[in-house]
Amino acid sequence: MRAKITYVVTAVVLVFYFVLAGSRGVLLLREGTVLTVAFGLAVLILPVIGVWFLWKNTQFVRRANALAAELDAEGGLPVDELVRTPSGRIDRDSADAVFARRKEEAEDAPDDWRCWFRLAVAYQDARDTPRARKAMQRAIALHRAGQPVRG
């Protein structure tokens, strides 16, 4: 729940920034000189890119959460078997051992979105966020490919 609140607060702050930057871009466009119009267009590009990025990220999170809910309903979520330090951080050797098993599972069943989901969790536990995201994107794509077409 804490992560959801943090995400919503961050999204609201970003939208506020996008509106603020966009309004400054419009003010620059209204000046009408070549320089201010050029700067105004440049300033307006930033909120457009930001909104696109926020939208894509929100879609990713929603799809990943939907997969987690489906996997949870099936009883297939990965069990937290990681060793932790006294401060609560995940032990690196423990994360590496779980990761090796999850990677082998994904290699044995490369078309199973469930294996890729669990591999994404293992990557995240091993603090490899870029690969965790790619593995989750693969899980989402495999899940969507396996869904019946609605029309």
KOLROKE-757528 format. One record per residue: residue number from 1; residue in one letter; chain; x, y, z of N, C-alpha, C, O in turn. Coordinates in nm, 2 decimals, decimal comma, padded with zeros to 4 digits, always signed. Layout:
+------+------+-------+--------+--------+--------+--------+--------+--------+--------+--------+--------+--------+--------+--------+
: resi : resn : chain :    n_X :    n_Y :    n_Z :   ca_X :   ca_Y :   ca_Z :    c_X :    c_Y :    c_Z :    o_X :    o_Y :    o_Z :
+------+------+-------+--------+--------+--------+--------+--------+--------+--------+--------+--------+--------+--------+--------+
:  NUM :    A :     A :      X :      Y :      Z :      X :      Y :      Z :      X :      Y :      Z :      X :      Y :      Z :
...
+------+------+-------+--------+--------+--------+--------+--------+--------+--------+--------+--------+--------+--------+--------+
REM end
This chain:
+------+------+-------+--------+--------+--------+--------+--------+--------+--------+--------+--------+--------+--------+--------+
: resi : resn : chain :    n_X :    n_Y :    n_Z :   ca_X :   ca_Y :   ca_Z :    c_X :    c_Y :    c_Z :    o_X :    o_Y :    o_Z :
+------+------+-------+--------+--------+--------+--------+--------+--------+--------+--------+--------+--------+--------+--------+
:    1 :    M :     A : +00,08 : -00,12 : +00,00 : +00,00 : +00,00 : +00,00 : +00,09 : +00,13 : +00,00 : +00,06 : +00,23 : -00,06 :
:    2 :    R :     A : +00,20 : +00,12 : +00,07 : +00,29 : +00,23 : +00,08 : +00,34 : +00,27 : -00,06 : +00,36 : +00,39 : -00,09 :
:    3 :    A :     A : +00,38 : +00,17 : -00,14 : +00,43 : +00,19 : -00,27 : +00,33 : +00,26 : -00,36 : +00,36 : +00,34 : -00,44 :
:    4 :    K :     A : +00,20 : +00,22 : -00,34 : +00,09 : +00,28 : -00,42 : +00,08 : +00,43 : -00,39 : +00,06 : +00,51 : -00,48 :
:    5 :    I :     A : +00,08 : +00,46 : -00,26 : +00,07 : +00,60 : -00,22 : +00,18 : +00,68 : -00,27 : +00,17 : +00,79 : -00,32 :
:    6 :    T :     A : +00,30 : +00,62 : -00,26 : +00,42 : +00,69 : -00,31 : +00,41 : +00,72 : -00,46 : +00,45 : +00,82 : -00,51 :
:    7 :    Y :     A : +00,36 : +00,62 : -00,53 : +00,35 : +00,63 : -00,68 : +00,25 : +00,74 : -00,71 : +00,27 : +00,82 : -00,80 :
:    8 :    V :     A : +00,13 : +00,74 : -00,64 : +00,03 : +00,84 : -00,67 : +00,08 : +00,98 : -00,64 : +00,06 : +01,07 : -00,72 :
:    9 :    V :     A : +00,15 : +00,99 : -00,53 : +00,20 : +01,13 : -00,49 : +00,30 : +01,17 : -00,59 : +00,30 : +01,29 : -00,63 :
:   10 :    T :     A : +00,39 : +01,08 : -00,63 : +00,49 : +01,12 : -00,73 : +00,42 : +01,16 : -00,86 : +00,46 : +01,26 : -00,93 :
:   11 :    A :     A : +00,32 : +01,08 : -00,90 : +00,25 : +01,11 : -01,03 : +00,18 : +01,25 : -01,02 : +00,18 : +01,33 : -01,12 :
:   12 :    V :     A : +00,12 : +01,28 : -00,91 : +00,05 : +01,41 : -00,89 : +00,15 : +01,52 : -00,90 : +00,13 : +01,63 : -00,96 :
:   13 :    V :     A : +00,27 : +01,51 : -00,83 : +00,37 : +01,61 : -00,84 : +00,42 : +01,63 : -00,98 : +00,44 : +01,74 : -01,03 :
:   14 :    L :     A : +00,44 : +01,52 : -01,05 : +00,48 : +01,53 : -01,19 : +00,38 : +01,60 : -01,28 : +00,41 : +01,68 : -01,36 :
:   15 :    V :     A : +00,25 : +01,56 : -01,26 : +00,15 : +01,63 : -01,34 : +00,15 : +01,78 : -01,31 : +00,13 : +01,86 : -01,40 :
:   16 :    F :     A : +00,16 : +01,82 : -01,18 : +00,17 : +01,96 : -01,15 : +00,29 : +02,03 : -01,22 : +00,27 : +02,14 : -01,27 :
:   17 :    Y :     A : +00,40 : +01,96 : -01,22 : +00,52 : +02,01 : -01,29 : +00,49 : +02,03 : -01,44 : +00,52 : +02,13 : -01,50 :
:   18 :    F :     A : +00,43 : +01,93 : -01,50 : +00,39 : +01,93 : -01,64 : +00,30 : +02,05 : -01,67 : +00,32 : +02,12 : -01,77 :
:   19 :    V :     A : +00,20 : +02,07 : -01,59 : +00,11 : +02,18 : -01,61 : +00,19 : +02,32 : -01,60 : +00,17 : +02,41 : -01,68 :
:   20 :    L :     A : +00,27 : +02,32 : -01,50 : +00,35 : +02,45 : -01,47 : +00,44 : +02,47 : -01,59 : +00,45 : +02,59 : -01,64 :
:   21 :    A :     A : +00,52 : +02,37 : -01,63 : +00,61 : +02,39 : -01,75 : +00,53 : +02,42 : -01,87 : +00,57 : +02,51 : -01,95 :
:   22 :    G :     A : +00,42 : +02,35 : -01,89 : +00,34 : +02,38 : -02,01 : +00,29 : +02,52 : -02,02 : +00,28 : +02,59 : -02,12 :
:   23 :    S :     A : +00,24 : +02,57 : -01,90 : +00,19 : +02,71 : -01,90 : +00,31 : +02,81 : -01,93 : +00,28 : +02,91 : -01,99 :
:   24 :    R :     A : +00,42 : +02,78 : -01,88 : +00,54 : +02,87 : -01,92 : +00,57 : +02,86 : -02,07 : +00,61 : +02,96 : -02,13 :
:   25 :    G :     A : +00,56 : +02,74 : -02,12 : +00,58 : +02,73 : -02,27 : +00,48 : +02,81 : -02,35 : +00,51 : +02,88 : -02,45 :
:   26 :    V :     A : +00,35 : +02,81 : -02,30 : +00,24 : +02,89 : -02,37 : +00,27 : +03,04 : -02,36 : +00,26 : +03,11 : -02,45 :
:   27 :    L :     A : +00,32 : +03,08 : -02,24 : +00,35 : +03,22 : -02,22 : +00,46 : +03,26 : -02,31 : +00,46 : +03,37 : -02,37 :
:   28 :    L :     A : +00,56 : +03,18 : -02,33 : +00,67 : +03,21 : -02,42 : +00,62 : +03,21 : -02,57 : +00,66 : +03,30 : -02,65 :
:   29 :    L :     A : +00,53 : +03,13 : -02,60 : +00,47 : +03,13 : -02,74 : +00,39 : +03,26 : -02,76 : +00,40 : +03,31 : -02,87 :
:   30 :    R :     A : +00,32 : +03,31 : -02,66 : +00,24 : +03,43 : -02,68 : +00,33 : +03,55 : -02,70 : +00,28 : +03,65 : -02,75 :
:   31 :    E :     A : +00,45 : +03,55 : -02,66 : +00,54 : +03,67 : -02,68 : +00,56 : +03,69 : -02,83 : +00,56 : +03,81 : -02,87 :
:   32 :    G :     A : +00,56 : +03,59 : -02,91 : +00,56 : +03,60 : -03,05 : +00,69 : +03,63 : -03,12 : +00,70 : +03,63 : -03,25 :
:   33 :    T :     A : +00,80 : +03,64 : -03,05 : +00,93 : +03,66 : -03,12 : +00,99 : +03,52 : -03,16 : +00,95 : +03,42 : -03,10 :
:   34 :    V :     A : +01,08 : +03,52 : -03,25 : +01,13 : +03,40 : -03,30 : +01,20 : +03,32 : -03,18 : +01,18 : +03,20 : -03,17 :
:   35 :    L :     A : +01,27 : +03,39 : -03,10 : +01,34 : +03,33 : -02,99 : +01,25 : +03,27 : -02,89 : +01,26 : +03,16 : -02,84 :
:   36 :    T :     A : +01,15 : +03,35 : -02,85 : +01,05 : +03,30 : -02,74 : +00,97 : +03,19 : -02,79 : +00,93 : +03,10 : -02,72 :
:   37 :    V :     A : +00,93 : +03,19 : -02,92 : +00,85 : +03,08 : -02,98 : +00,94 : +02,96 : -02,98 : +00,88 : +02,85 : -02,95 :
:   38 :    A :     A : +01,06 : +02,97 : -03,02 : +01,15 : +02,85 : -03,02 : +01,16 : +02,79 : -02,88 : +01,16 : +02,67 : -02,86 :
:   39 :    F :     A : +01,19 : +02,88 : -02,78 : +01,20 : +02,84 : -02,64 : +01,06 : +02,78 : -02,59 : +01,06 : +02,68 : -02,52 :
:   40 :    G :     A : +00,96 : +02,84 : -02,63 : +00,82 : +02,79 : -02,59 : +00,80 : +02,65 : -02,64 : +00,74 : +02,57 : -02,57 :
:   41 :    L :     A : +00,83 : +02,63 : -02,77 : +00,81 : +02,49 : -02,82 : +00,90 : +02,39 : -02,75 : +00,86 : +02,28 : -02,72 :
:   42 :    A :     A : +01,03 : +02,43 : -02,72 : +01,12 : +02,34 : -02,65 : +01,06 : +02,31 : -02,51 : +01,07 : +02,20 : -02,47 :
:   43 :    V :     A : +01,01 : +02,41 : -02,45 : +00,96 : +02,39 : -02,31 : +00,83 : +02,30 : -02,32 : +00,81 : +02,22 : -02,23 :
:   44 :    L :     A : +00,75 : +02,31 : -02,42 : +00,63 : +02,23 : -02,43 : +00,66 : +02,09 : -02,46 : +00,58 : +02,00 : -02,43 :
:   45 :    I :     A : +00,78 : +02,06 : -02,52 : +00,81 : +01,92 : -02,55 : +00,84 : +01,84 : -02,42 : +00,80 : +01,72 : -02,42 :
:   46 :    L :     A : +00,89 : +01,91 : -02,32 : +00,92 : +01,84 : -02,20 : +00,80 : +01,78 : -02,13 : +00,80 : +01,66 : -02,10 :
:   47 :    P :     A : +00,69 : +01,85 : -02,11 : +00,57 : +01,79 : -02,05 : +00,51 : +01,68 : -02,14 : +00,46 : +01,58 : -02,09 :
:   48 :    V :     A : +00,52 : +01,70 : -02,27 : +00,46 : +01,59 : -02,36 : +00,54 : +01,46 : -02,34 : +00,48 : +01,35 : -02,33 :
:   49 :    I :     A : +00,67 : +01,47 : -02,34 : +00,75 : +01,35 : -02,31 : +00,73 : +01,30 : -02,17 : +00,72 : +01,17 : -02,15 :
:   50 :    G :     A : +00,71 : +01,38 : -02,07 : +00,69 : +01,34 : -01,94 : +00,55 : +01,27 : -01,92 : +00,54 : +01,17 : -01,86 :
:   51 :    V :     A : +00,45 : +01,32 : -01,99 : +00,32 : +01,26 : -01,98 : +00,32 : +01,12 : -02,05 : +00,27 : +01,03 : -01,99 :
:   52 :    W :     A : +00,39 : +01,11 : -02,16 : +00,40 : +00,99 : -02,23 : +00,47 : +00,88 : -02,14 : +00,43 : +00,77 : -02,13 :
:   53 :    F :     A : +00,58 : +00,93 : -02,08 : +00,66 : +00,84 : -01,99 : +00,58 : +00,79 : -01,87 : +00,58 : +00,68 : -01,84 :
:   54 :    L :     A : +00,51 : +00,89 : -01,81 : +00,42 : +00,85 : -01,70 : +00,31 : +00,76 : -01,74 : +00,28 : +00,66 : -01,66 :
:   55 :    W :     A : +00,25 : +00,78 : -01,85 : +00,15 : +00,69 : -01,90 : +00,20 : +00,55 : -01,92 : +00,14 : +00,45 : -01,88 :
:   56 :    K :     A : +00,31 : +00,54 : -01,99 : +00,37 : +00,40 : -02,02 : +00,41 : +00,33 : -01,89 : +00,39 : +00,21 : -01,88 :
:   57 :    N :     A : +00,47 : +00,41 : -01,80 : +00,51 : +00,35 : -01,67 : +00,38 : +00,30 : -01,59 : +00,39 : +00,20 : -01,53 :
:   58 :    T :     A : +00,28 : +00,38 : -01,59 : +00,16 : +00,34 : -01,52 : +00,09 : +00,22 : -01,59 : +00,05 : +00,13 : -01,51 :
:   59 :    Q :     A : +00,10 : +00,21 : -01,72 : +00,05 : +00,09 : -01,78 : +00,13 : -00,03 : -01,74 : +00,07 : -00,14 : -01,72 :
:   60 :    F :     A : +00,26 : -00,02 : -01,74 : +00,35 : -00,13 : -01,70 : +00,31 : -00,18 : -01,56 : +00,30 : -00,30 : -01,54 :
:   61 :    V :     A : +00,30 : -00,08 : -01,47 : +00,27 : -00,12 : -01,33 : +00,14 : -00,19 : -01,32 : +00,12 : -00,29 : -01,25 :
:   62 :    R :     A : +00,04 : -00,14 : -01,39 : -00,10 : -00,20 : -01,38 : -00,09 : -00,34 : -01,44 : -00,15 : -00,43 : -01,38 :
:   63 :    R :     A : -00,02 : -00,36 : -01,55 : -00,02 : -00,49 : -01,61 : +00,06 : -00,59 : -01,52 : +00,02 : -00,71 : -01,50 :
:   64 :    A :     A : +00,17 : -00,54 : -01,46 : +00,25 : -00,63 : -01,37 : +00,17 : -00,66 : -01,25 : +00,17 : -00,78 : -01,20 :
:   65 :    N :     A : +00,09 : -00,57 : -01,19 : +00,01 : -00,60 : -01,08 : -00,10 : -00,70 : -01,11 : -00,14 : -00,78 : -01,03 :
:   66 :    A :     A : -00,16 : -00,69 : -01,23 : -00,26 : -00,78 : -01,28 : -00,20 : -00,92 : -01,29 : -00,27 : -01,02 : -01,25 :
:   67 :    L :     A : -00,08 : -00,93 : -01,34 : -00,01 : -01,06 : -01,34 : +00,01 : -01,12 : -01,20 : -00,01 : -01,24 : -01,17 :
:   68 :    A :     A : +00,05 : -01,03 : -01,11 : +00,08 : -01,07 : -00,97 : -00,05 : -01,12 : -00,91 : -00,05 : -01,22 : -00,84 :
:   69 :    A :     A : -00,16 : -01,05 : -00,94 : -00,29 : -01,10 : -00,88 : -00,33 : -01,23 : -00,94 : -00,38 : -01,32 : -00,86 :
:   70 :    E :     A : -00,31 : -01,25 : -01,07 : -00,35 : -01,38 : -01,13 : -00,26 : -01,49 : -01,08 : -00,31 : -01,60 : -01,05 :
:   71 :    L :     A : -00,13 : -01,46 : -01,06 : -00,04 : -01,57 : -01,01 : -00,07 : -01,60 : -00,87 : -00,06 : -01,71 : -00,82 :
:   72 :    D :     A : -00,11 : -01,50 : -00,79 : -00,15 : -01,52 : -00,65 : -00,27 : -01,60 : -00,64 : -00,28 : -01,69 : -00,56 :
:   73 :    A :     A : -00,37 : -01,58 : -00,73 : -00,49 : -01,66 : -00,73 : -00,46 : -01,80 : -00,76 : -00,53 : -01,89 : -00,71 :
:   74 :    E :     A : -00,36 : -01,83 : -00,84 : -00,32 : -01,96 : -00,88 : -00,23 : -02,03 : -00,77 : -00,21 : -02,15 : -00,78 :
:   75 :    G :     A : -00,19 : -01,95 : -00,68 : -00,10 : -02,00 : -00,57 : +00,05 : -02,01 : -00,62 : +00,13 : -02,09 : -00,57 :
:   76 :    G :     A : +00,08 : -01,93 : -00,73 : +00,21 : -01,94 : -00,79 : +00,31 : -01,83 : -00,77 : +00,42 : -01,83 : -00,83 :
:   77 :    L :     A : +00,27 : -01,74 : -00,67 : +00,37 : -01,63 : -00,64 : +00,49 : -01,69 : -00,58 : +00,48 : -01,79 : -00,50 :
:   78 :    P :     A : +00,61 : -01,64 : -00,61 : +00,73 : -01,69 : -00,55 : +00,73 : -01,67 : -00,40 : +00,69 : -01,57 : -00,35 :
:   79 :    V :     A : +00,77 : -01,77 : -00,33 : +00,78 : -01,77 : -00,18 : +00,91 : -01,69 : -00,14 : +01,01 : -01,71 : -00,20 :
:   80 :    D :     A : +00,90 : -01,61 : -00,04 : +01,01 : -01,53 : +00,00 : +01,10 : -01,62 : +00,09 : +01,07 : -01,64 : +00,20 :
:   81 :    E :     A : +01,20 : -01,67 : +00,02 : +01,29 : -01,77 : +00,09 : +01,43 : -01,71 : +00,11 : +01,53 : -01,78 : +00,13 :
:   82 :    L :     A : +01,44 : -01,57 : +00,10 : +01,57 : -01,51 : +00,10 : +01,62 : -01,48 : +00,24 : +01,54 : -01,45 : +00,33 :
:   83 :    V :     A : +01,75 : -01,50 : +00,26 : +01,81 : -01,47 : +00,39 : +01,83 : -01,32 : +00,39 : +01,86 : -01,25 : +00,29 :
:   84 :    R :     A : +01,80 : -01,26 : +00,51 : +01,81 : -01,12 : +00,52 : +01,92 : -01,08 : +00,63 : +01,94 : -01,16 : +00,73 :
:   85 :    T :     A : +01,98 : -00,97 : +00,62 : +02,07 : -00,92 : +00,72 : +01,99 : -00,87 : +00,84 : +01,87 : -00,85 : +00,83 :
:   86 :    P :     A : +02,05 : -00,85 : +00,95 : +01,98 : -00,79 : +01,07 : +01,91 : -00,66 : +01,04 : +01,81 : -00,63 : +01,10 :
:   87 :    S :     A : +01,95 : -00,59 : +00,94 : +01,89 : -00,46 : +00,91 : +01,77 : -00,48 : +00,81 : +01,70 : -00,39 : +00,79 :
:   88 :    G :     A : +01,75 : -00,60 : +00,76 : +01,64 : -00,63 : +00,68 : +01,67 : -00,64 : +00,53 : +01,59 : -00,67 : +00,45 :
:   89 :    R :     A : +01,80 : -00,61 : +00,49 : +01,84 : -00,61 : +00,35 : +01,86 : -00,76 : +00,31 : +01,89 : -00,84 : +00,39 :
:   90 :    I :     A : +01,83 : -00,78 : +00,18 : +01,85 : -00,91 : +00,13 : +01,99 : -00,95 : +00,11 : +02,07 : -00,87 : +00,06 :
:   91 :    D :     A : +02,03 : -01,07 : +00,16 : +02,17 : -01,12 : +00,15 : +02,19 : -01,15 : +00,00 : +02,12 : -01,21 : -00,07 :
:   92 :    R :     A : +02,30 : -01,09 : -00,05 : +02,34 : -01,10 : -00,19 : +02,35 : -01,25 : -00,23 : +02,30 : -01,29 : -00,34 :
:   93 :    D :     A : +02,42 : -01,33 : -00,16 : +02,44 : -01,47 : -00,19 : +02,31 : -01,55 : -00,20 : +02,29 : -01,63 : -00,29 :
:   94 :    S :     A : +02,22 : -01,52 : -00,11 : +02,09 : -01,58 : -00,11 : +02,01 : -01,54 : -00,23 : +01,94 : -01,62 : -00,30 :
:   95 :    A :     A : +02,02 : -01,41 : -00,27 : +01,95 : -01,36 : -00,39 : +02,00 : -01,42 : -00,51 : +01,93 : -01,46 : -00,60 :
:   96 :    D :     A : +02,14 : -01,44 : -00,52 : +02,20 : -01,50 : -00,63 : +02,16 : -01,65 : -00,65 : +02,14 : -01,70 : -00,76 :
:   97 :    A :     A : +02,14 : -01,72 : -00,54 : +02,10 : -01,86 : -00,54 : +01,96 : -01,88 : -00,59 : +01,93 : -01,96 : -00,68 :
:   98 :    V :     A : +01,87 : -01,79 : -00,54 : +01,73 : -01,80 : -00,59 : +01,73 : -01,75 : -00,74 : +01,65 : -01,81 : -00,82 :
:   99 :    F :     A : +01,81 : -01,65 : -00,77 : +01,81 : -01,61 : -00,91 : +01,85 : -01,72 : -01,01 : +01,79 : -01,74 : -01,11 :
:  100 :    A :     A : +01,95 : -01,80 : -00,97 : +02,00 : -01,91 : -01,05 : +01,89 : -02,01 : -01,08 : +01,87 : -02,06 : -01,19 :
:  101 :    R :     A : +01,81 : -02,04 : -00,98 : +01,70 : -02,13 : -00,99 : +01,59 : -02,07 : -01,09 : +01,54 : -02,14 : -01,17 :
:  102 :    R :     A : +01,56 : -01,95 : -01,07 : +01,45 : -01,88 : -01,15 : +01,50 : -01,87 : -01,29 : +01,42 : -01,88 : -01,38 :
:  103 :    K :     A : +01,63 : -01,84 : -01,31 : +01,68 : -01,83 : -01,45 : +01,67 : -01,97 : -01,52 : +01,63 : -01,97 : -01,64 :
:  104 :    E :     A : +01,70 : -02,07 : -01,45 : +01,69 : -02,21 : -01,51 : +01,55 : -02,24 : -01,54 : +01,52 : -02,30 : -01,64 :
:  105 :    E :     A : +01,46 : -02,20 : -01,45 : +01,31 : -02,23 : -01,48 : +01,27 : -02,16 : -01,61 : +01,20 : -02,21 : -01,69 :
:  106 :    A :     A : +01,31 : -02,03 : -01,62 : +01,27 : -01,96 : -01,74 : +01,34 : -02,01 : -01,87 : +01,27 : -02,01 : -01,97 :
:  107 :    E :     A : +01,46 : -02,06 : -01,86 : +01,52 : -02,13 : -01,97 : +01,45 : -02,26 : -02,01 : +01,45 : -02,29 : -02,13 :
:  108 :    D :     A : +01,40 : -02,33 : -01,91 : +01,34 : -02,46 : -01,93 : +01,20 : -02,44 : -01,99 : +01,15 : -02,52 : -02,07 :
:  109 :    A :     A : +01,13 : -02,32 : -01,96 : +01,00 : -02,30 : -02,01 : +00,99 : -02,15 : -02,06 : +00,93 : -02,07 : -02,00 :
:  110 :    P :     A : +01,06 : -02,12 : -02,18 : +01,07 : -01,99 : -02,22 : +00,94 : -01,92 : -02,27 : +00,94 : -01,80 : -02,28 :
:  111 :    D :     A : +00,83 : -02,00 : -02,28 : +00,71 : -01,94 : -02,32 : +00,61 : -01,93 : -02,21 : +00,49 : -01,89 : -02,23 :
:  112 :    D :     A : +00,65 : -01,95 : -02,09 : +00,56 : -01,95 : -01,97 : +00,58 : -01,81 : -01,90 : +00,69 : -01,79 : -01,84 :
:  113 :    W :     A : +00,48 : -01,73 : -01,91 : +00,49 : -01,60 : -01,84 : +00,51 : -01,61 : -01,69 : +00,57 : -01,52 : -01,64 :
:  114 :    R :     A : +00,46 : -01,71 : -01,63 : +00,48 : -01,73 : -01,49 : +00,63 : -01,74 : -01,45 : +00,67 : -01,68 : -01,35 :
:  115 :    C :     A : +00,70 : -01,82 : -01,53 : +00,85 : -01,83 : -01,50 : +00,92 : -01,69 : -01,52 : +01,01 : -01,66 : -01,44 :
:  116 :    W :     A : +00,87 : -01,62 : -01,62 : +00,94 : -01,49 : -01,65 : +00,90 : -01,39 : -01,53 : +00,98 : -01,30 : -01,50 :
:  117 :    F :     A : +00,78 : -01,40 : -01,48 : +00,74 : -01,31 : -01,37 : +00,83 : -01,34 : -01,25 : +00,88 : -01,25 : -01,19 :
:  118 :    R :     A : +00,84 : -01,47 : -01,22 : +00,92 : -01,51 : -01,10 : +01,07 : -01,47 : -01,13 : +01,14 : -01,43 : -01,03 :
:  119 :    L :     A : +01,12 : -01,48 : -01,25 : +01,25 : -01,43 : -01,28 : +01,27 : -01,28 : -01,26 : +01,37 : -01,23 : -01,21 :
:  120 :    A :     A : +01,16 : -01,21 : -01,30 : +01,17 : -01,06 : -01,28 : +01,18 : -01,03 : -01,13 : +01,25 : -00,94 : -01,09 :
:  121 :    V :     A : +01,11 : -01,10 : -01,05 : +01,11 : -01,08 : -00,90 : +01,26 : -01,12 : -00,85 : +01,31 : -01,04 : -00,77 :
:  122 :    A :     A : +01,31 : -01,22 : -00,90 : +01,45 : -01,26 : -00,86 : +01,55 : -01,15 : -00,91 : +01,64 : -01,12 : -00,83 :
:  123 :    Y :     A : +01,53 : -01,10 : -01,03 : +01,62 : -00,99 : -01,07 : +01,61 : -00,87 : -00,97 : +01,71 : -00,81 : -00,94 :
:  124 :    Q :     A : +01,49 : -00,84 : -00,94 : +01,46 : -00,72 : -00,85 : +01,53 : -00,75 : -00,71 : +01,59 : -00,66 : -00,65 :
:  125 :    D :     A : +01,51 : -00,87 : -00,66 : +01,58 : -00,91 : -00,53 : +01,73 : -00,90 : -00,54 : +01,79 : -00,87 : -00,44 :
:  126 :    A :     A : +01,78 : -00,93 : -00,66 : +01,93 : -00,92 : -00,68 : +01,97 : -00,78 : -00,71 : +02,09 : -00,75 : -00,74 :
:  127 :    R :     A : +01,88 : -00,68 : -00,70 : +01,91 : -00,54 : -00,73 : +01,95 : -00,51 : -00,87 : +02,03 : -00,42 : -00,90 :
:  128 :    D :     A : +01,89 : -00,58 : -00,97 : +01,92 : -00,56 : -01,11 : +01,79 : -00,51 : -01,17 : +01,72 : -00,59 : -01,24 :
:  129 :    T :     A : +01,75 : -00,39 : -01,15 : +01,62 : -00,33 : -01,19 : +01,61 : -00,33 : -01,34 : +01,50 : -00,37 : -01,39 :
:  130 :    P :     A : +01,71 : -00,29 : -01,42 : +01,68 : -00,29 : -01,57 : +01,65 : -00,43 : -01,62 : +01,55 : -00,45 : -01,70 :
:  131 :    R :     A : +01,71 : -00,53 : -01,57 : +01,68 : -00,67 : -01,62 : +01,55 : -00,72 : -01,56 : +01,48 : -00,79 : -01,62 :
:  132 :    A :     A : +01,52 : -00,67 : -01,44 : +01,39 : -00,71 : -01,38 : +01,28 : -00,65 : -01,46 : +01,18 : -00,72 : -01,49 :
:  133 :    R :     A : +01,29 : -00,53 : -01,51 : +01,19 : -00,47 : -01,59 : +01,18 : -00,54 : -01,73 : +01,06 : -00,56 : -01,77 :
:  134 :    K :     A : +01,29 : -00,58 : -01,79 : +01,28 : -00,65 : -01,92 : +01,22 : -00,79 : -01,90 : +01,14 : -00,83 : -01,98 :
:  135 :    A :     A : +01,25 : -00,85 : -01,79 : +01,19 : -00,98 : -01,77 : +01,04 : -00,97 : -01,74 : +00,96 : -01,05 : -01,79 :
:  136 :    M :     A : +01,00 : -00,86 : -01,67 : +00,85 : -00,84 : -01,65 : +00,78 : -00,80 : -01,78 : +00,67 : -00,84 : -01,80 :
:  137 :    Q :     A : +00,85 : -00,72 : -01,86 : +00,79 : -00,69 : -01,99 : +00,77 : -00,82 : -02,08 : +00,67 : -00,83 : -02,15 :
:  138 :    R :     A : +00,87 : -00,91 : -02,07 : +00,85 : -01,04 : -02,14 : +00,74 : -01,12 : -02,08 : +00,66 : -01,18 : -02,16 :
:  139 :    A :     A : +00,72 : -01,12 : -01,95 : +00,61 : -01,19 : -01,89 : +00,47 : -01,13 : -01,93 : +00,38 : -01,20 : -01,97 :
:  140 :    I :     A : +00,47 : -01,00 : -01,94 : +00,35 : -00,93 : -01,98 : +00,32 : -00,96 : -02,13 : +00,20 : -00,99 : -02,16 :
:  141 :    A :     A : +00,42 : -00,96 : -02,21 : +00,40 : -00,99 : -02,36 : +00,35 : -01,13 : -02,37 : +00,26 : -01,16 : -02,45 :
:  142 :    L :     A : +00,41 : -01,23 : -02,30 : +00,37 : -01,37 : -02,31 : +00,23 : -01,39 : -02,27 : +00,15 : -01,46 : -02,33 :
:  143 :    H :     A : +00,20 : -01,32 : -02,16 : +00,06 : -01,33 : -02,10 : -00,04 : -01,28 : -02,20 : -00,15 : -01,34 : -02,23 :
:  144 :    R :     A : -00,01 : -01,16 : -02,26 : -00,10 : -01,10 : -02,36 : -00,12 : -01,19 : -02,48 : -00,22 : -01,19 : -02,54 :
:  145 :    A :     A : -00,01 : -01,25 : -02,52 : -00,01 : -01,33 : -02,65 : -00,09 : -01,46 : -02,62 : -00,15 : -01,51 : -02,72 :
:  146 :    G :     A : -00,10 : -01,50 : -02,50 : -00,18 : -01,62 : -02,47 : -00,32 : -01,60 : -02,44 : -00,40 : -01,69 : -02,42 :
:  147 :    Q :     A : -00,36 : -01,47 : -02,43 : -00,50 : -01,44 : -02,40 : -00,59 : -01,44 : -02,53 : -00,54 : -01,41 : -02,64 :
:  148 :    P :     A : -00,71 : -01,49 : -02,52 : -00,80 : -01,49 : -02,63 : -00,83 : -01,35 : -02,68 : -00,84 : -01,26 : -02,60 :
:  149 :    V :     A : -00,85 : -01,33 : -02,81 : -00,88 : -01,20 : -02,87 : -01,03 : -01,17 : -02,84 : -01,11 : -01,25 : -02,87 :
:  150 :    R :     A : -01,05 : -01,05 : -02,79 : -01,19 : -01,01 : -02,76 : -01,23 : -00,91 : -02,87 : -01,15 : -00,83 : -02,91 :
:  151 :    G :     A : -01,35 : -00,93 : -02,91 : -01,39 : -00,84 : -03,02 : -01,53 : -00,83 : -03,03 : -01,58 : -00,75 : -03,11 :
+------+------+-------+--------+--------+--------+--------+--------+--------+--------+--------+--------+--------+--------+--------+
REM end
